Amino acid sequence: MKILAIEFSTDQRSVAALVDGRVCGTAMETATRATHAFALIDQVLAEAKLEREEIECLAIGLGPGSYTGIRAALALAQGWQLARPIKLIGVSSVECLATEAQEKGWFGKVNIAIDAQRNEIYLAGFNLSITDRLEVEPLRLVTLDQAQSQYNAGEIMVGPEVNRWFKSGRALVPNAAVLGRLASSRTDFTPGEQLEPIYLRETTFVKAPPPRVLPTDKADAH
């Protein structure tokens, strides 16, 4: 299968093209206001010697992470599926990071830590070995103090910005090439309208007050 993987959950945005699980083209850039997703895609497709019409599946990193970046990737995927009959699959960026840590040989209890703003962190725990990648603590929101206690216990902290909080944390960003390889072994395709970012907080809305009715000047009315 020809897969285009898009991972925009951090400021290091990446795209990769894979054919039957083999990476054929990659590109990465730091997100700016001038970031143009299709420029990255065209660069990758040219390297892979593929046309857009040949892509059979889009794999999207669902985060958690940059809400704006993830939403941009989802909108791109949804628009692509409206234009062409293409399969879509969402992959957790946490799973992607755990896979990268495993490939780097960071074995034992490894925590994937991602900034959640509001002095909180998205945290998930894995036991990693050469052959196994086992999630032992599901993704959750924790305070910085809670995460610090696990770091103080000698556990490995891995993630895009871990050095902001943990001196010996191991910085790592989710990579589209790894995302694509994970997607190539899965078949849980999803309609575009059902793809959602991984976001653990409940969405809250504040209802706007009714419009004010301004008093009329009876004298003016006459």
C-alpha positions as CSV (number, residue, x, y, z in Angstrom):
1,M,0.0,0.0,0.0
2,K,1.2,3.5,-0.8
3,I,0.9,5.6,2.4
4,L,1.4,9.3,3.0
5,A,2.0,10.0,6.7
6,I,1.5,13.4,8.2
7,E,2.7,14.3,11.7
8,F,1.9,17.9,12.8
9,S,1.5,17.4,16.5
10,T,4.6,19.4,17.4
11,D,6.5,22.4,15.9
12,Q,8.7,19.9,14.1
13,R,6.2,19.0,11.4
14,S,7.0,16.0,9.2
15,V,5.7,14.1,6.2
16,A,6.7,10.7,4.8
17,A,5.8,8.5,1.9
18,L,5.9,4.7,2.2
19,V,5.3,1.9,-0.2
20,D,4.5,-1.5,1.3
21,G,6.0,-0.4,4.6
22,R,9.2,0.9,3.1
23,V,10.0,4.6,3.6
24,C,10.6,6.2,0.2
25,G,10.6,10.0,1.0
26,T,10.6,12.2,4.1
27,A,10.6,15.9,4.9
28,M,10.5,18.0,8.1
29,E,10.4,21.6,8.9
30,T,9.8,23.9,11.9
31,A,6.3,25.2,11.9
32,T,5.9,28.9,11.2
33,R,3.1,31.1,10.0
34,A,4.5,30.5,6.5
35,T,4.4,26.7,6.8
36,H,2.7,25.2,3.8
37,A,1.6,21.6,4.2
38,F,1.3,20.9,0.5
39,A,4.9,22.1,-0.1
40,L,6.1,19.4,2.3
41,I,3.9,16.8,0.6
42,D,5.0,17.7,-2.9
43,Q,8.7,17.5,-1.7
44,V,8.1,14.0,-0.3
45,L,6.2,12.8,-3.3
46,A,8.9,14.0,-5.6
47,E,11.5,12.2,-3.6
48,A,9.4,9.0,-3.6
49,K,8.6,9.4,-7.3
50,L,4.9,9.2,-6.6
51,E,2.0,11.2,-7.8
52,R,-0.8,12.4,-5.5
53,E,-3.2,10.2,-7.3
54,E,-1.2,7.1,-6.4
55,I,-1.5,7.6,-2.7
56,E,-4.0,5.0,-1.2
57,C,-3.9,5.9,2.4
58,L,-3.2,8.9,4.6
59,A,-1.9,8.3,8.1
60,I,-2.4,11.2,10.5
61,G,-0.8,11.8,13.9
62,L,-3.6,12.4,16.4
63,G,-1.5,13.9,19.2
64,P,-1.9,14.9,21.9
65,G,0.1,18.0,21.1
66,S,-0.3,21.1,19.0
67,Y,-4.1,21.4,18.6
68,T,-3.7,23.8,15.7
69,G,-1.2,21.5,13.9
70,I,-3.3,18.4,14.4
71,R,-6.4,20.1,13.2
72,A,-4.6,21.3,10.1
73,A,-3.6,17.7,9.3
74,L,-7.1,16.4,9.9
75,A,-8.6,19.1,7.7
76,L,-6.1,18.2,4.9
77,A,-7.0,14.5,5.2
78,Q,-10.8,15.2,5.2
79,G,-10.5,17.4,2.2
80,W,-8.4,14.8,0.4
81,Q,-10.9,12.1,1.1
82,L,-13.7,14.3,-0.3
83,A,-11.8,14.8,-3.5
84,R,-10.6,11.2,-4.0
85,P,-11.5,7.7,-2.6
86,I,-8.7,7.3,-0.1
87,K,-8.3,5.4,3.1
88,L,-7.6,7.3,6.4
89,I,-6.1,6.1,9.6
90,G,-5.3,7.9,12.8
91,V,-2.3,7.0,15.0
92,S,-1.5,8.2,18.5
93,S,1.6,10.4,18.6
94,V,2.3,8.8,22.0
95,E,2.6,5.4,20.3
96,C,4.8,6.9,17.7
97,L,7.2,8.3,20.4
98,A,7.2,5.0,22.3
99,T,8.2,3.2,19.1
100,E,11.0,5.7,18.4
101,A,12.3,5.3,22.0
102,Q,12.3,1.5,21.6
103,E,14.2,1.8,18.3
104,K,16.8,4.0,20.1
105,G,17.3,1.3,22.7
106,W,15.8,3.2,25.6
107,F,14.6,0.2,27.5
108,G,12.9,-0.3,30.9
109,K,10.1,1.9,32.2
110,V,9.8,4.9,29.9
111,N,7.3,7.7,30.3
112,I,6.1,9.7,27.3
113,A,5.6,13.3,28.4
114,I,3.9,16.0,26.3
115,D,3.1,19.5,27.3
116,A,-0.6,20.0,28.0
117,Q,-0.4,23.6,29.1
118,R,-2.0,24.9,32.3
119,N,1.0,23.4,34.3
120,E,-0.1,19.9,33.3
121,I,1.5,17.1,31.2
122,Y,0.1,14.3,29.1
123,L,1.8,11.2,30.5
124,A,1.8,7.6,29.4
125,G,4.0,4.8,30.7
126,F,5.6,2.0,28.7
127,N,7.8,-1.0,29.4
128,L,10.2,-1.2,26.5
129,S,12.5,-4.0,25.5
130,I,14.1,-5.2,22.3
131,T,11.0,-7.3,21.4
132,D,8.2,-5.7,23.4
133,R,6.4,-2.4,23.7
134,L,3.8,-2.7,26.5
135,E,1.7,0.2,27.7
136,V,1.6,-0.1,31.5
137,E,0.1,3.4,32.3
138,P,-2.5,4.7,29.9
139,L,-2.3,8.3,28.7
140,R,-3.6,10.7,31.3
141,L,-3.3,14.3,32.5
142,V,-1.0,14.9,35.5
143,T,0.4,17.9,37.3
144,L,4.0,18.8,36.9
145,D,4.6,17.8,40.5
146,Q,3.1,14.3,39.8
147,A,5.4,13.9,36.8
148,Q,8.3,15.1,38.8
149,S,7.8,12.4,41.4
150,Q,8.1,9.7,38.8
151,Y,11.2,11.4,37.4
152,N,12.7,11.6,40.8
153,A,12.1,7.8,41.2
154,G,14.5,7.3,38.3
155,E,12.0,6.7,35.5
156,I,13.0,7.8,32.0
157,M,11.1,10.8,30.6
158,V,10.8,11.1,26.8
159,G,9.0,13.8,24.7
160,P,9.2,16.9,22.6
161,E,10.0,19.4,25.3
162,V,11.0,17.2,28.4
163,N,14.1,19.2,29.1
164,R,12.0,22.1,30.1
165,W,11.0,20.2,33.2
166,F,13.4,17.3,33.6
167,K,17.1,17.9,33.4
168,S,18.1,14.5,32.1
169,G,14.9,14.0,30.0
170,R,15.4,12.6,26.5
171,A,14.1,15.0,23.8
172,L,12.2,13.3,21.0
173,V,9.6,14.4,18.5
174,P,7.1,12.1,16.7
175,N,8.3,11.3,13.2
176,A,6.1,10.8,10.2
177,A,8.2,7.9,8.9
178,V,7.6,5.9,12.2
179,L,4.0,6.9,12.0
180,G,3.7,5.5,8.5
181,R,5.3,2.3,9.5
182,L,2.9,1.8,12.4
183,A,0.0,2.6,10.0
184,S,1.2,0.1,7.4
185,S,0.5,-2.8,9.8
186,R,-3.1,-1.7,10.7
187,T,-6.4,-1.9,9.0
188,D,-8.7,0.2,11.3
189,F,-9.4,2.8,8.7
190,T,-11.7,5.7,9.7
191,P,-14.0,8.0,7.7
192,G,-12.7,11.5,7.7
193,E,-15.6,13.0,9.8
194,Q,-14.8,10.5,12.6
195,L,-11.1,11.3,12.9
196,E,-10.6,13.3,16.1
197,P,-7.5,14.7,17.9
198,I,-6.5,13.0,21.2
199,Y,-7.6,15.7,23.7
200,L,-8.2,14.5,27.3
201,R,-9.9,17.7,28.6
202,E,-13.6,18.0,28.3
203,T,-14.5,20.7,25.9
204,T,-16.5,23.5,27.6
205,F,-18.6,26.2,26.0
206,V,-19.8,29.4,27.6
207,K,-23.2,30.3,26.2
208,A,-23.3,33.9,25.0
209,P,-25.8,36.1,26.8
210,P,-28.9,37.2,24.8
211,P,-28.5,40.4,22.9
212,R,-29.4,43.6,24.8
213,V,-32.6,45.3,23.8
214,L,-31.9,49.0,23.7
215,P,-34.7,51.3,25.0
216,T,-36.3,53.3,22.3
217,D,-36.8,57.1,22.7
218,K,-40.5,57.6,22.4
219,A,-40.0,61.3,21.6
220,D,-37.8,60.3,18.6
221,A,-40.5,57.9,17.5
222,H,-42.9,60.8,17.0
